[in-house]
Amino acid sequence: MSSSAHVVLRPRTEADDDMLFALVSDLDTWEERGPETPAPLSRGAFDARRARSDAEPAGTAVRFVIEADGEAVGSISLFDFDVLARHAEVGIALLPEARGRGIGTEAIAQIVEFAFVRCNLHRVHLQAIESNVGAVRAYEKAGFIVEGRQRQHAWVRGRYEDIVVMGLLRSDWAQGR
């Protein structure tokens, strides 16, 4: 990360809606963010989806906006909580201009600390397409290890790719601090 970038995770405000719409409607990175078929997203569909998300019961997901040097540049969340086994999945998305600057690495480190210290999770996990080497590298810097892969599981821009499955235990995270 550039020594001047200051990364903060904060709640979403209405002022973030344009940035979040740009983020989720980016067809170039669609496959990196989920398994849905790439398709244009209207602002109305985005607003409806956000309203449904806002109405989810507490504890279903924890969502933050990533702010770097005072500017909203992405989102990060914990979701699919398992309250008995104490684990959840983490997901992150950054605007193109925020990638490769260490912002994602810092945001991942902050959400991991939030997961273990504030949410009392035992484990966090994630998935990434194998060609997203920058993301995999950021996850490894935060302590995640490759636990496996789903071979040719994702259709990405005209070819099949493996999904890399990564995880981090609280004990490993605490040891590396």
C-alpha positions, 0 to 999 in steps of 0.5 A: 500500500502506498504510505499515503493511503489511509483505508477505513471501513465504514457504513454505506450512506446514500452518497455511496450509491453511485460508486456502488452502482458502478461497482456492481454493474461493471461487466469486466469484473462480473465473474470475479464477484459471483456466479450469476450470468453477466448481464447489464444492471439497470439503476432501478434493479440495483436500487431494488436489490439494495433495498432488499439487502437493507431489509435483511435481518440483522446478523445475515451479513455485515457490509462496509464501504471501503474508503481510501483517503476520504473517497469511497472506492469499494465494498467488503462484507461478511456473509453466509454466517454459520452461528454454530460453527462460528464462520462466515465468508468474506467478499470484496470489490474495488473500483478499477482505479483502486486496484493494485494500490494495497487498498484491498490488502488493508481492507481484508486485514481490517475485515478479518480483525473485525470478524475475529475480534468483534464477531467472535468468528472461529474461521473466515473463508472466501473464493476467488477465480484463479486468474485474479492473482492480485486478489489471491495475493492480497488474501495470502498477505492477510494470512489466508491459505489455499485449502483447495480448488474447484476445478473448472468451476467458473465460466470466465470470459469464454473459458473455464477457470478453477475457483480457489478456496481459501480460509483463515482460522482465528488461531493462525491469524492471532499467531501472525499478528 
